[in-house]
C-alpha cells in the first residue's frame, strides 16, 4: 500500500481545500481520508505541496497522428507497425501530461483497439471508435471509413460493432483538414445518418458526430446522435449562436465536446497555411481573437441551458493540437464563465460518466482506479498549472514523479 498526501485536492467534483490522503493498493484507490490521517505503519507516504486530482480524460484524440503537419493524412497510408509505434508514443505523451484516459475518434484499421486491449502498464486506458464513417472524398476519407448508401452504412456500423468498438463516430460535415470537403455544409443524407444512429443504438453503442457547420450540427441532431464534436456552428457569416438549436440540444440531452484549446506555438501565419485553409478563413472572415470571443459566447449559452460538456482537444489533428495539451481546452472554459471546479469536471467526473466509465475512474473514490495527477500550487487560483504536472499515476503505475 502507498499513501499520497497533498495540501490541496480536487476530487473530481469539488475542491477539498483542507487537503487529502489517498491510499492506493496495486491499481486501485482503497481510501480517501483527510490530510492529517495517520497511515498504517510500513506504508510509504509521498507528500506534495500542490493539488492532487484524478487523472484527466481527453474525450477527443487521434492516436494514429502525432500532430506534425499532414500526420493525420499520412496515417491513411501507414502500415500497422508504424501506426502501432505512433499510438504508443502518443499514449506516452498523454500520460506524461496527466491524461490517464483517452477517447480515440479517428483510427485507421482499428489499430487503437489493439492498443486498448493490450493494457500496457502506465498507458492511459483507451476508448476507441475505429475509423470514422464518412462519405466518398469526405472528411478523413483517408482513414478508411468511407460508405455510400444506407446498406453500406448499416454494414459498416455492424462491422465496427463486431470488432468491439466503444462507440461510433460519423462525419456530419466536412473538415478543414480534408481538401474538397464542405466545411459549411453537411455530409450524408438524412436517411443515411439516421441509419447509422439506429444501427449503432441497436448494438448498444452511442454515436457522436463531427460537425463544424451549423448545418451539420442540425443534421446530426435531427438524426438522433448522442453527442456533437466541435459544434463550431460555422456559417457563411461566421460563427453562429443559434438559440433554437442550442435549446434543442438541451431538450434532447446531448453532450457537446467543443474541442477548445490550442498551442499558439503550433499556429502558422495565414499566408503559410495550405490554400484550402486560407480559403475557409477568408470565407468565414473572422480573426482568431474574434473566433475566441464568439466561441466563448457559444459555450456560455450551452452552460446556461445546462448542456453537458466534456473536454477533448482533438489531439494529433494538427500542430496546434499536440497530444498532452488537454489542459488548454479546460482552461479556455473559464472564458465562458465556468468556475475552476466546473471546468475540471468536464475532464474528470463529468467526462467519466458521459463515456460510461464513471464506475472506473474520474473521481477520487475508494474502489476506483488509482488514476492520479498532482500539479504545483492551487488550481482554484491558477488553472494553467495543469500544464506542468509533478506526479502522475496511471492505474497505480508511476509515470511521472
C-alpha positions as CSV (number, residue, x, y, z in Angstrom):
1,X,0.0,0.0,0.0
2,X,1.0,3.6,-0.7
3,X,-0.2,6.9,0.6
4,X,-0.3,10.2,-1.3
5,X,-0.8,13.4,0.7
6,X,-1.5,16.8,-0.8
7,X,-2.1,20.2,0.7
8,X,-4.9,20.8,-1.8
9,X,-7.3,18.5,-3.6
10,X,-9.9,18.4,-6.3
11,X,-11.8,15.1,-6.0
12,X,-13.4,15.1,-9.5
13,X,-16.4,17.1,-8.3
14,X,-15.3,19.7,-5.8
15,X,-12.3,21.2,-4.2
16,X,-11.2,20.0,-0.8
17,X,-9.2,22.9,0.4
18,X,-8.1,21.1,3.6
19,X,-6.1,18.6,1.6
20,X,-6.3,14.8,1.3
21,X,-4.6,11.5,1.9
22,X,-5.2,9.0,-0.9
23,X,-4.4,5.4,-0.1
24,X,-3.6,3.1,-3.1
25,X,-3.1,-0.6,-3.3
26,X,-2.0,-2.1,-6.6
27,X,-4.2,-0.4,-9.3
28,X,-6.9,0.8,-7.0
29,X,-7.8,3.6,-4.6
30,X,-8.6,2.0,-1.3
31,X,-9.0,5.1,0.9
32,X,-9.6,8.8,0.7
33,X,-9.0,10.5,4.0
34,X,-8.2,13.9,5.5
35,X,-4.7,15.2,5.1
36,X,-4.0,14.6,8.8
37,X,-4.9,10.9,8.5
38,X,-2.4,8.6,10.3
39,X,-1.5,6.0,7.7
40,X,-0.6,2.4,9.0
41,X,2.9,1.6,9.8
42,X,5.0,0.4,6.9
43,X,3.0,2.3,4.3
44,X,5.2,4.5,2.1
45,X,4.0,8.1,2.2
46,X,4.6,10.7,-0.5
47,X,3.7,14.3,0.3
48,X,3.0,17.2,-2.1
49,X,2.6,20.9,-1.6
50,X,0.3,21.3,-4.7
51,X,-3.1,20.0,-5.8
52,X,-3.9,16.3,-6.2
53,X,-6.8,15.3,-8.5
54,X,-8.0,12.4,-10.7
55,X,-6.1,11.8,-13.9
56,X,-7.6,13.7,-16.8
57,X,-9.8,12.3,-19.6
58,X,-9.3,13.6,-23.1
59,X,-12.5,12.9,-24.9
60,X,-11.2,13.6,-28.5
61,X,-7.9,12.3,-29.7
62,X,-6.3,10.8,-32.8
63,X,-3.6,8.4,-31.6
64,X,-2.5,7.5,-35.1
65,X,-1.4,11.1,-35.7
66,X,1.5,12.9,-33.9
67,X,0.2,16.5,-34.7
68,X,3.0,17.2,-37.2
69,X,1.8,18.8,-40.4
70,X,-0.1,16.2,-42.5
71,X,0.3,13.4,-40.0
72,X,-3.4,12.5,-39.8
73,X,-3.5,12.2,-43.6
74,X,-0.3,10.2,-43.6
75,X,-1.9,7.7,-41.2
76,X,-4.1,6.6,-44.2
77,X,-1.1,5.0,-45.9
78,X,0.9,3.9,-42.9
79,X,1.5,0.2,-42.1
80,X,0.4,-1.4,-38.9
81,X,3.9,-1.3,-37.3
82,X,4.1,2.4,-38.0
83,X,0.6,3.1,-36.7
84,X,1.3,1.0,-33.6
85,X,4.5,2.9,-32.9
86,X,2.8,6.2,-33.2
87,X,0.0,5.1,-31.0
88,X,2.4,4.0,-28.3
89,X,4.3,7.3,-28.4
90,X,1.2,9.4,-28.3
91,X,-0.2,7.4,-25.3
92,X,3.1,8.1,-23.5
93,X,2.8,11.8,-24.3
94,X,-0.7,11.9,-22.9
95,X,0.3,10.0,-19.7
96,X,3.2,12.3,-19.1
97,X,0.7,15.2,-19.2
98,X,-1.6,13.7,-16.6
99,X,-4.1,12.3,-19.1
100,X,-5.0,8.8,-17.9
101,X,-7.9,8.1,-20.3
102,X,-8.4,8.9,-23.9
103,X,-11.3,8.5,-26.3
104,X,-9.9,8.0,-29.8
105,X,-12.2,9.3,-32.6
106,X,-10.1,8.8,-35.7
107,X,-8.5,5.5,-36.2
108,X,-7.0,3.6,-39.1
109,X,-7.6,-0.2,-39.5
110,X,-8.8,-0.4,-35.9
111,X,-5.3,-0.2,-34.5
112,X,-6.4,1.7,-31.4
113,X,-8.4,-1.3,-30.4
114,X,-5.2,-3.3,-30.3
115,X,-3.7,-0.7,-28.0
116,X,-6.8,-0.6,-25.9
117,X,-6.8,-4.4,-25.4
118,X,-3.1,-4.8,-24.6
119,X,-3.5,-2.7,-21.4
120,X,0.2,-1.9,-21.1
121,X,1.1,-0.7,-17.5
122,X,1.5,3.1,-17.5
123,X,-0.5,3.6,-20.7
124,X,-3.8,5.5,-20.5
125,X,-6.9,3.5,-20.9
126,X,-8.4,3.8,-24.4
127,X,-11.9,4.0,-25.6
128,X,-12.0,3.6,-29.4
129,X,-14.4,4.4,-32.2
130,X,-12.4,2.9,-35.0
131,X,-12.3,4.7,-38.4
132,X,-15.0,7.4,-38.5
133,X,-17.8,6.9,-41.0
134,X,-17.6,9.4,-43.9
135,X,-18.8,9.9,-47.5
136,X,-16.7,9.4,-50.6
137,X,-13.9,12.0,-50.7
138,X,-15.4,13.3,-47.4
139,X,-13.6,14.5,-44.3
140,X,-11.0,12.0,-43.2
141,X,-11.8,9.6,-46.1
142,X,-8.2,8.5,-45.9
143,X,-8.8,6.7,-42.6
144,X,-10.9,4.1,-44.4
145,X,-14.4,4.7,-43.1
146,X,-15.9,5.6,-46.5
147,X,-19.5,4.5,-47.0
148,X,-22.3,5.3,-49.5
149,X,-25.9,4.5,-49.2
150,X,-27.9,3.0,-46.3
151,X,-26.8,-0.6,-47.0
152,X,-23.1,0.3,-46.7
153,X,-23.7,2.5,-43.7
154,X,-25.6,-0.4,-41.9
155,X,-22.8,-2.9,-42.8
156,X,-20.1,-0.6,-41.6
157,X,-21.7,0.0,-38.2
158,X,-22.2,-3.7,-37.8
159,X,-18.6,-4.3,-38.7
160,X,-17.5,-1.7,-36.2
161,X,-19.7,-3.3,-33.5
162,X,-18.4,-6.8,-34.2
163,X,-14.8,-5.6,-33.9
164,X,-15.7,-4.3,-30.4
165,X,-15.6,-0.5,-30.8
166,X,-16.8,1.5,-27.7
167,X,-18.8,4.0,-29.8
168,X,-19.4,5.1,-33.4
169,X,-18.3,8.4,-34.9
170,X,-19.9,9.9,-38.0
171,X,-18.8,12.9,-40.0
172,X,-21.8,15.1,-40.4
173,X,-19.9,18.0,-42.0
174,X,-16.7,18.5,-43.9
175,X,-13.5,19.4,-42.1
176,X,-10.6,21.9,-42.5
177,X,-8.0,19.2,-42.8
178,X,-9.6,17.5,-45.9
179,X,-9.3,19.3,-49.2
180,X,-12.6,19.4,-51.1
181,X,-14.9,18.6,-48.1
182,X,-17.7,21.1,-47.4
183,X,-16.8,22.7,-44.1
184,X,-20.0,24.8,-44.1
185,X,-22.4,22.1,-45.4
186,X,-23.4,18.6,-44.5
187,X,-22.2,15.0,-45.2
188,X,-24.6,12.0,-45.6
189,X,-28.3,12.1,-46.5
190,X,-30.7,12.4,-43.6
191,X,-31.6,8.7,-44.2
192,X,-28.0,7.6,-44.1
193,X,-27.3,9.4,-40.9
194,X,-30.5,8.1,-39.3
195,X,-29.5,4.5,-40.4
196,X,-26.1,4.9,-38.7
197,X,-27.7,6.0,-35.5
198,X,-30.4,3.4,-35.5
199,X,-27.9,0.6,-36.2
200,X,-25.5,1.8,-33.6
201,X,-28.2,2.1,-30.9
202,X,-29.5,-1.4,-31.8
203,X,-25.9,-2.6,-31.0
204,X,-25.9,-0.7,-27.7
205,X,-23.4,1.9,-29.0
206,X,-23.5,5.7,-28.7
207,X,-22.9,7.9,-31.7
208,X,-21.0,11.1,-31.8
209,X,-21.0,13.4,-34.8
210,X,-18.2,15.6,-36.1
211,X,-19.9,18.9,-37.1
212,X,-18.1,22.2,-37.7
213,X,-21.0,23.8,-39.6
214,X,-24.3,24.9,-38.1
215,X,-26.0,22.9,-40.9
216,X,-24.0,19.8,-39.9
217,X,-25.0,20.2,-36.3
218,X,-28.7,20.5,-37.2
219,X,-28.3,17.5,-39.5
220,X,-26.7,15.4,-36.7
221,X,-29.3,16.4,-34.0
222,X,-32.2,15.6,-36.3
223,X,-30.7,12.1,-36.9
224,X,-30.6,11.4,-33.2
225,X,-26.9,11.3,-32.4
226,X,-25.8,11.3,-28.7
227,X,-23.1,13.8,-28.9
228,X,-21.6,16.6,-31.0
229,X,-17.9,17.0,-31.6
230,X,-16.6,20.6,-32.3
231,X,-20.1,22.1,-32.8
232,X,-18.4,25.2,-34.1
233,X,-21.6,26.3,-35.8
234,X,-19.9,27.8,-38.8
235,X,-21.9,29.7,-41.4
236,X,-21.0,31.9,-44.3
237,X,-21.4,34.8,-42.0
238,X,-19.1,33.5,-39.3
239,X,-19.8,31.6,-36.1
240,X,-23.4,31.4,-35.1
241,X,-25.0,31.2,-31.7
242,X,-28.4,29.7,-32.7
243,X,-30.8,29.8,-29.8
244,X,-33.3,27.3,-31.2
245,X,-30.6,24.7,-31.9
246,X,-29.0,25.1,-28.5
247,X,-32.4,24.7,-26.9
248,X,-33.0,21.5,-28.9
249,X,-29.6,20.1,-27.9
250,X,-30.6,20.7,-24.3
251,X,-34.0,19.2,-24.8
252,X,-32.5,16.0,-26.3
253,X,-29.9,15.7,-23.5
254,X,-27.0,15.7,-26.0
255,X,-23.4,16.1,-24.9
256,X,-21.1,18.6,-26.6
257,X,-17.3,18.4,-26.8
258,X,-16.3,21.8,-28.2
259,X,-12.6,20.7,-28.7
260,X,-11.3,24.0,-27.4
261,X,-7.7,24.8,-26.8
262,X,-4.6,25.2,-29.0
263,X,-0.9,25.7,-28.6
264,X,0.0,29.1,-30.1
265,X,3.4,27.8,-31.0
266,X,1.8,25.4,-33.5
267,X,-0.1,28.1,-35.3
268,X,1.4,29.1,-38.7
269,X,0.9,32.5,-40.2
270,X,-2.1,32.5,-42.5
271,X,0.0,33.2,-45.6
272,X,1.9,30.0,-44.9
273,X,-1.3,27.8,-44.4
274,X,-2.5,25.4,-47.0
275,X,-4.7,27.0,-49.7
276,X,-7.9,25.3,-48.6
277,X,-7.3,26.5,-45.0
278,X,-6.8,30.1,-46.3
279,X,-9.9,29.8,-48.3
280,X,-12.0,28.7,-45.3
281,X,-10.6,31.5,-43.1
282,X,-11.4,34.0,-45.9
283,X,-14.9,32.8,-46.2
284,X,-15.6,32.9,-42.5
285,X,-14.0,36.3,-42.3
286,X,-13.0,36.2,-38.6
287,X,-9.7,36.8,-36.8
288,X,-8.5,34.3,-34.2
289,X,-9.4,36.8,-31.5
290,X,-12.9,37.2,-32.9
291,X,-13.3,33.4,-33.1
292,X,-12.3,33.0,-29.4
293,X,-14.8,35.6,-28.3
294,X,-17.6,34.1,-30.3
295,X,-16.8,30.6,-29.2
296,X,-16.9,31.8,-25.5
297,X,-20.3,33.2,-26.2
298,X,-21.5,29.9,-27.6
299,X,-20.2,27.9,-24.7
300,X,-21.7,30.3,-22.2
301,X,-25.1,29.7,-23.8
302,X,-24.6,25.9,-23.6
303,X,-23.8,26.3,-19.9
304,X,-26.9,28.4,-19.4
305,X,-29.0,25.6,-20.9
306,X,-27.4,23.0,-18.7
307,X,-25.9,21.1,-21.6
308,X,-23.3,18.6,-20.6
309,X,-19.8,19.5,-21.8
310,X,-16.8,17.2,-22.0
311,X,-13.3,18.4,-22.8
312,X,-11.4,17.0,-25.7
313,X,-8.5,18.7,-27.5
314,X,-8.7,17.0,-31.0
315,X,-5.2,15.9,-30.1
316,X,-3.0,14.9,-33.0
317,X,-5.1,16.6,-35.7
318,X,-2.6,19.4,-36.4
319,X,0.4,21.2,-34.9
320,X,-1.7,23.5,-32.6
321,X,-3.3,20.3,-31.1
322,X,-0.4,18.2,-29.6
323,X,-1.0,15.2,-27.5
324,X,-0.9,16.1,-23.9
325,X,-2.3,19.6,-24.4
326,X,-5.8,18.9,-23.0
327,X,-5.2,21.4,-20.2
328,X,-5.6,24.2,-22.7
329,X,-9.1,23.1,-23.5
330,X,-10.0,23.1,-19.8
331,X,-8.5,26.5,-19.1
332,X,-10.4,28.1,-22.1
333,X,-13.7,27.2,-20.4
334,X,-13.0,30.0,-17.9
335,X,-13.6,32.5,-20.7
336,X,-17.2,31.2,-21.0
337,X,-17.9,31.7,-17.3
338,X,-17.1,28.3,-16.0
339,X,-15.6,28.0,-12.5
340,X,-12.4,26.1,-12.0
341,X,-14.3,23.2,-10.4
342,X,-16.8,23.1,-13.3
343,X,-14.0,23.2,-15.9
344,X,-12.1,20.4,-14.3
345,X,-15.2,18.3,-14.0
346,X,-15.5,18.3,-17.8
347,X,-12.3,16.2,-17.9
348,X,-12.9,14.1,-14.8
349,X,-16.2,13.1,-13.3
350,X,-18.5,14.5,-16.0
351,X,-16.4,13.0,-18.7
352,X,-16.2,9.7,-17.0
353,X,-19.9,9.5,-16.6
354,X,-20.6,10.5,-20.2
355,X,-18.1,8.0,-21.5
356,X,-19.6,5.2,-19.4
357,X,-16.7,4.7,-17.1
358,X,-17.8,6.6,-14.1
359,X,-17.6,3.3,-12.1
360,X,-13.9,3.0,-13.1
361,X,-12.3,6.4,-13.0
362,X,-12.8,10.2,-12.9
363,X,-13.1,10.7,-9.1
364,X,-11.1,10.2,-6.0
365,X,-13.3,7.4,-4.5
366,X,-12.3,4.1,-2.9
367,X,-12.8,1.3,-5.4
368,X,-12.0,3.3,-8.5
369,X,-8.7,3.2,-10.4
370,X,-5.6,4.8,-9.0
371,X,-5.5,7.4,-11.8
372,X,-3.9,10.4,-10.1
373,X,-2.4,13.7,-11.1
374,X,-0.5,16.2,-9.0
375,X,0.3,19.8,-10.0
376,X,2.1,22.6,-8.2
377,X,0.1,25.3,-6.5
378,X,-3.6,25.8,-6.0
379,X,-5.8,25.0,-9.1
380,X,-8.6,27.2,-7.7
381,X,-6.3,30.2,-8.2
382,X,-4.4,29.2,-11.3
383,X,-5.8,26.5,-13.6
384,X,-2.9,26.9,-16.0
385,X,-0.7,24.8,-13.6
386,X,-2.5,21.8,-15.1
387,X,0.1,22.2,-17.9
388,X,3.0,21.3,-15.6
389,X,2.3,18.0,-13.7
390,X,4.7,17.0,-10.9
391,X,3.4,13.4,-10.5
392,X,1.2,11.0,-12.5
393,X,-0.1,7.6,-11.7
394,X,-2.0,5.5,-14.3
395,X,-3.8,2.7,-12.6
396,X,-1.3,2.9,-9.9
397,X,1.8,2.8,-12.1
398,X,4.1,5.8,-11.7
399,X,4.6,7.7,-15.0
400,X,6.0,10.9,-13.5
401,X,7.2,11.9,-10.1
